């Protein structure tokens, strides 16, 4: 935080907003023909169709070191696997509670059909929906089947593992790979890009198959399967067998109110997966219970009363910031509109309450606005960034101690009040930062007092209950007396909440030395390392978002807490399943009556689903009832396939296909390129081939984020330059380097799309398109098609006419002036 006053002057700084803003926002006056290069491009045609995947070599070495052990099924696992391993090879849904070893049922089925070999050269696919699960299931599979025969394919695996880069399966056979562990999206991508067929597989396993619904990749895979099933040209014996694994056999989550709803949801899952056999534990329930103990449920409602003084002060701080922004806009409005007539800022539309997600979305949209007014832009950026953080903090007031949140607010302010080097030399902008500091001082004392009083009175009930629960279950209540054995997971809603709670626990004398807390979210880069530390016991308390709810195997976890987090009954079942230690406990600690009632209803939904499973399992043993069920299933599937095909056709055909459009810079409205110059590259990237590149764009070097760089490298792409509008310096995209080619990759949200006055199609269609921006390429009203050698040749001819044809596209990288 910027501090320019003596300590004794601190009281004088606490003024009202009018005094602080007075005068601050007052305005003041003052020789190659291209043949060789085209040949090279033609030689890269196959590369355009490839889909690359990458990871580190040391990971591969680690995978290859997994020891092989014999597969011995428990009695209840044998019951689960009986149907899928029968000679009729029925599509099977194996459902059993968490921690029952359903993965071993899949491994047993894979090994059974590897030995019986019903399809010569047939492969086996094990599909998960997350990378963490993919890695875990790969290691389990390799514990029973040699890694010489197993490959792993997800967004971070090596190109050497990706045998589907070429459709020739002789290459796969030479590598002796038979079992492939995929993430769902990677499977979908590889099928589209490398054109392998579903019929190449003997068995496809879907882990956590309850996701097979709506637009999930699981459902896309199954809809393609069903399309093959109803295609008269498909030999039915060539279809792969389907095996689904889940502890929660249902879809549509919160629609279960009674037994009929539970039955409908289960039947819909069976229809989506084309399941003809439902396998559950019936005869070997005693054996199941001897291995899998059901965690004890504890659902607690904590009454905390109305809004605290601290919450009210945070709201006051937010409304003060909004007033600051409103007055700044009012003072600079004429200047802003003079330089940018299209600028619009409507603060009257502010959503309520201030901690809501609607407010967060609204303020994030405001933060993206560009006023082209240096002084107001600093104010807009500061206030919007601060309000985004305060929105998060206000939403955490019920679950996080106020003293911790007060320190978080001060930290946010100090970060925002540290101007960059270019701003610090500008006296006018320095005056703005001083103003921001003074505005905070209006409520600083009240915030600090309310937080301190709460801490002194120890009146934050939620934090107190959470601490008592952790102490009781992980430290005090341990029959063995060995504290090392007990581990716990606390599930929260937000990433910031997980990090704050981890820091709190790490500084708590009762926790830090024994439990060594950590946090894990979707953004955590070392997820595998953290989970491994948790398994080993070097970390015994984990604060997490939903990223590890499903499937992650943590055998010695005794305590699982849902901390004021709204979830459906599938998530509740999955969270509960993380408590895999004997005498495990599952707590739902909530201060919301809605969340509390939902958690209680989720228990009922789970029991209703169990009843539906038992009844349908029994019905499937009756041949008459089963035949009726399969007939209804077939009718449903045919309708679903027709809708799927229709959606694909609609996606391919757009209303203004063949029309000519112009892309204008959104800031200065200068034309940049035409729709006829836009092409698809590698089936994913939009690329612009325009000969007058140097007149439209300026370049500036930048550093690519590591994760993005990793993906670019997998596509053989280099990118270290951003492209800006030559006229107004608006950021319009980036420059790719692919081999010898420089390729423009535009950012669609920085353009206005306008119907060209030279559009010949309009003469016959009599349709016009109103000028507007787009957020995604998929939404534009015309299709883009794969870049071909002919497109490059056409662009090269245009370059020749401009005298810029040397090295074909190299001028796109080297000849443009700096920004």
N, C-alpha and C positions, 0 to 999 in steps of 0.2 A: 504494500500500500504506500502511496506517495505521502510523505510527511514533511511539511514545510513550516509548522508552527512549533513554538515552545510548549512544553508540557503544561505549563500554567495557563496557557491560552485555550486548553481543551474545552472548557465550559463555554467559552465565547463562540465556539464553532456550532453549537446546537441552536440553530435558527430555524425559522419556518421556510417553506419552499419558495415563497415569493421573494424573501430577502436574498436567498441563494441564487435564484435565477435572474435577478435584476441585472440587466446589462450584459449577461453572458451570451444571450442569443440575439443581440442587436446586430443587424447587418451593416457592413461597411463598404464604401465604394472603392474604390481604387481601379566431226568428220565421219561419224558412224551412221549407217543407213538403218540400223535397228534390227537387221535380220538375225544377227547372232544373239541379241538379247531376247528376241521373240522365240528363238529356238530354245533358249534357256527357260523361258516362261512355260513353253509347251512341255518341257521336261519336268516341270513342277506341277503339272496338272493333277497327278495322283496325290501330291501333298495337299492340294486344296480339299481333298476328300477325307484326309486323315484326322483322327481325333487323338491327340497325345495326352499322356498322363505322366506325372513326375513325382519322385521322392528321393531321399538320400540313400546312398549305397549301404551305409552302416545299418539302416533299418532292415534292409534285405538280409544282411548277414545275421542279424538278430533273429529274424523269422526262420532262417534255415537251421538254427540251432535248437529248435523245439524238439524235445524228446518224444518218441513214439511209445504209447502204452496200449495194452489190450482194452477193447471196449466191452465192458460188462454192464449190462442193463439191470436195473432193479425190476422187481416184479411189476410195479405199476407202470414203468416205462415200457416193458414188454407189452402190456395191455394197450398202451397208447400207440405203439408202433405196429400192432398186428394188422390193422386195416391197410395202411400204406404199403406194407411189405407183402401183401397177399398177391397171388398170381394175376388177379384181375386188374391190378394197378389202378385202383380208384383214386380220384382226387379227394384228398382227405384234409379235414381240419382237426388238428390235435390241440385240444384245449385243456389246460391244467394250470393250477395256481403258480404264482411266481416262485422261483427257487426250486422248481421240481425237475429241472434238467431236461427241458423240452428240446434243447439243442442236440442232446445226445440221441434223441429219437430221430432227428433229421440226419445225423451222422450215420446212425444204424441203417436208415433207409438208403442213403447214398451208397454205403458199402454193400448192402444187399443187392442193389441193382448194378453196381460195378461188377459183382461176381456173376450175376445171372446174365448181364449184358443183353437186354432185350432189344437195344438199338445199336448196331455196329457203329463205332466211333462217336457214340452219343456222349454229350457232355452233361455236367451237373452244375446248376446255378444255385447259390445260397445268397439271397438278397436281403439286405438290411436297409434301414432308412436313415442311419447316421454313420459318420466315419468312425466314431468311437466304438459303436456296435460292430461295424465291419471288421475293425482290427481285433476286437475281442473274439468274435466268432471265427475269424481266420485262425487264431491261435488255438482255439478249442478243436477245430477241424484238423489242424496239423498235429494235434496231440494223439490222434488216432489214425490219420492217413498221412503218409509221408509227404512233406512239402515238395518233393520232386513232382508230385502229381497235382498240387494245389497252387492256384494263383489268386492274388488279391487285386481287385480293381476298384479304386475310388479316386477322388480328386487329388490325392497326394501320393499315389503309387507310381512305380517306375515304368518307363516306356518298354523296358525289357520284359516286364511282366505282361504288358498289354498285347497279347497274341492276336487281338481282334483288329489290329491296325490294317490287316489285309484279309479279305474274305476267304482266302485259301486255307482250309483247315488242315492241309498237310503240314503246314508250318506248325500248327498247334500240336499235331500228333508227334512231330519230331521233338518238340519240347516236352512231350509226355504229360502235358497238362490236361487234366480231366475234370477237376472240380474248381469252380470259379466263385469266389466270394465277392459280391458286388455291393455298392450302395445303389439304391433304386434309380437315382437320377443318372448315375454313370451307366447303368444297364440300358436305360432309355436312350441316352446319347450315343452309346456305342452301336446300338441296334440301328439307329437312324443314320449315323455317319459311316460305319463300317459295313452295314448291310448284312449282318449275320441274322439268321432266322430263328424264331422260337422253336421251330421243328428240329434244330440242331441239338436240342437238349433232351435228355432222357427224363430228368426230374428238375423242377424249379421249386425251391423252398422260399417261402415268404416269412421272414421273422417279424414278429409284432404285426401280424397280418390284419388286425382290426383297422389299420389305416387304409385298407382297400376300399376307398369310397371317393366320390366327387373328383377333384382334380389331382389327387395324390398320384405320384409316379407308379405306385403299386397298381392303382386302378387303370392307368393308361396301359400298363403291360397286360393286364387281364382283359381289357377291351380289345386289344390287338389279338390276344389269344382267342377270344370269343368270335372275333371276325373270321379267324381261320377256321374255327370249329364249324361255323355255318356256311363256309365257302364250299360249294359242291366239288371244287377241284382238289380240296385237301383230303388226303388219305388220313382217316381218323387215327390210325395206329401211329402216325408220325407225330401227333401232338404230344407234348411233354406231359408227364404226370405232375399234378400240383399238390404241394403240401404246405398248409398254413399252420403257423404256430402262434398262439396267443393265450394270455391269461384272462383276457376280457373280450369274449366273442360277441361284439356288438358294434353298431355304428350309430350315428346321429345323437350320440352322447346324452343330452339332457331331455330327450323326448320320452323317456321311460317313466310312465306313471303307474302302470299296472302290468299284469302278466301278459296281456295281449300286446302291449307296446314292446315288451322285452322279446316276445316271440317274433314280431315283425322285424325288429332290428337284427336279430340273429339270422332269420331267413334271408334278409337282404344281403348280409355278409356272405352267406352260403351261395346266394345267386351270383353275387359279384365275383366270387372266386371259383364258380362252377364246381362246388363241393358236392359229392355224392355220398360221402361217409363222414359222420361226425364222431370223432374218437375222444372219449373222456374216461376218467378213472371211475369205474363202478365196482368191479369185483375186488380190486386190490386197494381199497380205500384205507384199510388198516396199515398196509405197507407204506402208503403215501404219508400217513400221519406220523409214522415212526421216523421219517426223514424230514418232513416239512411241517414245522410247527407254525400255527397261525399267530401272527403278532396280536398283542392286546391293544384294542382301540381305546383312546381317551380323547373325547371331544369336549373342549372347554370354551365357554363364552366369558370373556373378561369385560365387565362393565366399567367404562371409563368416563361416562358423563358427557357433557357438552364440550365445546371448543375451549381449549386452554388459553391462558394469556399469551403464551409463546406463539401458538397458532395464529391468534388474532394479530400479533405484532408482525409475523411473517406476511400476512395478508396486507397489512398497512404498508409494509415495505414494497410489496408488489404494486399496489395501487399508486403509491408515490412515484414509482418508476414509470408507470403508464402515463401519469400526469406530466412527468418530465418530458417524455417522448411527445405527448400531445402539444405541449407548449413550444417545443423545439420545432415541430412540424408547422405550427401556426406562424412562427416567426420567419421561417425560411421558405414558406410555401410558394411565394411569388418567384423567388430565384430558382427553386427546384423545377417549377412548371415551365419557366422560360428556357431552361436547358434540356428538360425532358418532359414534354407535354403529356406523355402517356403514364407518368408516375401517379399511382393511386395508393393512398394509405388511409384506411377506414378503421379508426380505433373505437368507434361506437359499436362495432360488431363483436367486441370482446366477449368470448363465451364465459359462462359461470358454471360451477364454481372454479376458483383459480387453480385448484389442484387436479382438475379433470384432464382427461386425455384430449378432449376437444380444445381446451385452452392450449395445451402443449402443441397440438397440430397447428393451431392458428398462429401462435407466436413463432413457430418454426418457419411457416410460410412468410411471415413478416421479415424474418432474419435474412431471407433470400433476396429481398428487394434491393435494387440499386438506384439511388437517387441522383447520382452524378454530382452531388454536392458534398465536398470534402467534410465540412464541419458537421452537417446533419448526418452524414453517413457514419461518422464516428459515434454519434449519439445513438443512431438506430442500431448499429452493431453491438454496442456496449449493452444497451437496455435489453435487446432481444436475447442476447446470450445469457445475461443475468437472469431474466425471467424464465428461461428454459430450465436453469438450475434451481431457481426458487420454486418452480412448479413441482419438480421432483422432490425437493426437500419438504415442501408443505404436504405432499402425499405420504411422506414417511413419518410425520409427526406422531402418528398413533403407534408406530412400532419401534421407533428409535428414540433414545434418551435425548432430551432437548439440549443438554450441554454439548453432546456430540454434534448435533445439527447446527448449533450456534457456531462451533468451531469450523464446521463445513462451510457455513455462509461466509465467515471471515476469510477462509481460504479461497473461496470463489472470488470474492471481492479483490483480494490481494493479487490474484492472477489476472483479473481483468484490468486492474489499475496499474499494471506494469506495461506501459506502451512500448511498441517496438522501436527500433533505432530511428526509423524514418519519422515517426511521430514525435519522438522526444525532443527534436530540435525545433519543432514548430511551437512558438509561444501560444498561439490561439488554441491549438489542440491540447497543450499542457493545461491551459485554463479550463478546458472541458473536463479533463481528468480530475483536476482539483475540485470542480463542481460535483462530479460523481462521488468523490470522497466525502464532501460536505453533506450531500443528500443522505448518504449512509449514516452519518453522525446523528441525524434527526432521530433515528430509531435504534441506534446501536446500544445505547444505555438501557433502554427498555427491553430489548432482546436479551442482553446479557443478564439483566436482573431476573427476568422470568425463567430463563434457563437455569440460573444459579439456585433460585428458590426451589425449583422442581428437584434438582439434584440433592439439595439439603434436606428436603422433606421426603426424599426417596419415594416420590409419588407417581413414577412412571410404571403403571401396573403391568403393561405388556412385557417390558424388559425384565421386570422383577420375576414374573412367572416363567419367562424363557430361561433366565439364569437358574432359578430353583429347579426347573425340570432337568437341565443339563447336569447340575450338581447331583441331583438325586439318582438319575439313571446311569450316568457315566462315571461318577466318582464315588458316591456314598453307597449306593444300592448294588453291591457286587458280591454275590455269594462266594465266589472263588477268592476274593480278597486281592486279586491281581488286576489293578486298574488298567494295565496295558491292553487287556483283551477288549475293553469296551470302546466302541467307536460310534459316532453319531453324525447324522446329516440333518441340516436345517434348510428346508426349501422356502425360498422367498420369491417375490414377484419380479423385482427389478435388480439389474446388475449393480447399481449404486448401493442398494440395500445390502446385497451380499458382501460387497467390499467394506462397507461401514461396519457391519456386524463382525466381520473377520478382524478388523482393526481393534474393535472394542474388546473382543475375546482375547486377542493377542496382547493387550495391555492389562488384562484382568489378572490379578495375582493368583486367583483360584484356577485359572485355565491355562495360562500361557506356557508354563513349564511342563505340564503333564499332557495336555491335549494338543498343543502345537497347531492351532487352527489355521485353515487356509480357505480360500473361496474359489469357486469355479463357475464360469458362465460360458455362453457361446463364443465370446471373444477371447477366452483364455487360450493362449498359444500352446502351453505345455500341459494340456489336459491329460494325456496318457501318463506323463510323469507324476502329476498330482494324484491321479487315481491309483497308480502303483504305490506311491508313498502311503496312501490311505490303506491299501490292502496290507502293506507291510507293517503298518502301525506307527511309522515315523510322523504321520499326521493322523490325529484321532477325532478331529471335529471339522466338518466340512460344511461351509455355507454355499448353497448352490441355487441356481435357477432351474428351470425345467429341463436343462440340457442332459442331465443324468437321471431323469425320471424312469426311463424305460430300458430294461434289459441289462444294464450294467451290473456285472457280477461282483458283489462286495460281500463275501461270506460272513465276516465277523462284525457286521454292523448291527448294533443292538437298538439304537434309538433313531427314529425318524420323526421330524417335526415339520408340520405344515404351519408356517408362521404367517397368519392372516393373509392367506393367498387363495383367491377364488379359483377353484378347479372343478372339472366335471368328474363323473364317477370313474371313468377310465383312468384319468390322471391320479385320482385318489387311490385306486387299486394298485397302480404302478408304484406310486410313492411308498405305499404301505409294504410293497414287496421288496423294498430295499432293506427292511429290517429282517435280516436273514439269520441272525443269531438266535439260539434258544432263549426263550423268555423275552423275545423282542417286544418293543413298545412303539406304537404309532400314535402321535399326538397331533390334534388339530387345535391350535391355540389362536383364537380369533376375538376381535373386539367388535366385529360386525355381526348383527343378528342375521343378516342375509347370508353371510358366509357360513355362519353356524348352522342355520337351517339347511343350507345346501349340503354341508358335510354329512348331516344326519340323513338327508334324502338320498345321498350317494350310497350310503350303507344299504338302504332299502333297494335301490336300483341294482346293486351287486347281487343281492339275494334273489331278486326277480330274474336276473340273467341266469343264475345257477339253476333255477327252476325250469326256465325255458330250455336250457341245455339238456337237462335230464329228460324232459318230455319229448324233445325232438329226437334225441338219441334212441328213445324207446320206439317212437313212430317209425324211424328208419329201419327198424327190425321187422316191421309189418310191411310186406311187399306191396299190398294194395295202397296203403297210405304213402309209401315211398314213391310209387309210380305216379300218384296224383301230385305229390310234391315236386317231382322232377319235371312233370308236364308244365306246372305253373312256373317253374324255374326257367324252362326253355322259352316260354312265352315272354317272360320278363327280359331275358337275355337278348332275344331278337329285337325287341323295342330299343333296348340300350345300345345295341350295335348299330341300329339304323340312326339313332340320334348321334352316336359317335362319328359315323361316316359323314352325316350331314354337317356336323360341326367342323370336320376336317375340310369339307368342300367349301363351306362358308369362309373358313380361314384362308383358303387358297384364292377365293374369288372376292374382290373388293369392289365397292361401288364405282370408284373412279379409276379402275385399271385402264391403262392406255392413255389417260389424260396427261397433259403436261403441266407441271407445277414449278414454281420458283421458291427457293429457300432464301429468306431475307434474315439478316442479323436482327435479333429481337430488340436490340438497343437502338441502333441507328437506322434500321430498316433498309440498309443497302443490300442489293441482290448479291448472293454469294455463289450459288450453283443451282442447277436445274434437276428435276426428278429423274430425267433421262441419264444423268451422270452418276446416279446412286446404284451401287451393286452390293450383292451379298458376297462375303469372303469367308470361307470355311464354314458356311452355313449359319454363321453367328454374327460376324462383324459387318457393319455397314461401311462401305468404302466409296469415296467420291473420286472419280477420274475427271479432272478438269484441267485443261491446258494452261489457263491463265492463273495458275496457283499463286504466283508471286505478287499478283495485283490484288488478291483477295485476303491473303493470310500473312501474319507475322509469327515468328517463332520465339519460344522462350524455353530454355532447358528446365527440367524439373526432375525430382527423384520419385520413382515409382514405389508405391507401398510394396513391402516384401511379398505379401500374399498374391497381389496382382502381378508382380514381376514373375513369380513362380508359374502362374497360369500362362502369362505371355510366352515364357520360355518353352512351355509344353506345346505351344502352337507355333514355335519357331519365329516368334515375333519379337522385335525390339521396340521399345517406346521410351524415349526420354525427353520429348519435346511437346509442349503444348502449343496449340494454334490459336491466335487471337485475330479478331477482326482488324483488317488493315486500316479501317476508317476510324473505329471508336475504341479499339482494344478490348472489346468484349470477348471472353474466352469461348471459342467456337468448337473446340475438339482437341484431338491430339494427332501426332504424326507417327504412323507405324513404319518400321523398316522391316521388310520381308525379303531376305536375300539381297538382291540388287535393287529392289523396288522401294520407293517411298509412297506410302498409301495414306490418304487423308481419312481419318475416322471422326466424323462429326458428332457432336453432342446434340441430340435432337431437341432437348429442352431449351436450347439457346437460339432457336430459329422461329420465325413466323412462316407458315406455309400459305402460299397464295396461288390461286389458279392463274396460269399464264394467259395473257391476252392472245398468244400465238397458238393456243391449244386447238388443233384441228378436230379432235374428237368431239368438242363441244358443238361443232356444226351439225353433227348427226345425233348426238345424245340430248342436246338442249338442256344440259345440266351444268350448273355452276357451283363452285365451292366457296364458302365464305372464309376469308382469311382468319387464321387462328394459330396458336402455338400447340405443341403436343409434348407430353411428358415421356412417351415411349414410342419406339419405332413401330411396335406391333399395332399401334392405334392409327397410324397415318392411313389415308383412304386409298392407297395404291400399294401393290405388291412390289417387292424388290427381288431381283433374280441373281443367280450365281454369276460372278465375274468370269468371263471367258477370254480366251486369247484374242477373239475378234474385237472385244471391247478395248483391250489394250492396244491393238493395232490401230483402231480408230483414233484413240487418244494420241498415239505416236504420230499419226499423220497430222493432227492438229498442232502438235509440238513442232513438227517440221515447218509448218507454215509460219510459226512464230519464231523460227530459228533457235529453238530451245531443245532440239531432239537429242543432243549429245548424251550418251550413256542412258538413254531412255528416261527413266524416272529419277536418276541421280540428282537432276536439277531440283527436284522437289525437296531434297534434303540439304543441298549445299548452296543453292543460289539465292535463297530468300534472305533479305536483310534482317538484322536483329530487331527485337521489339524495343 
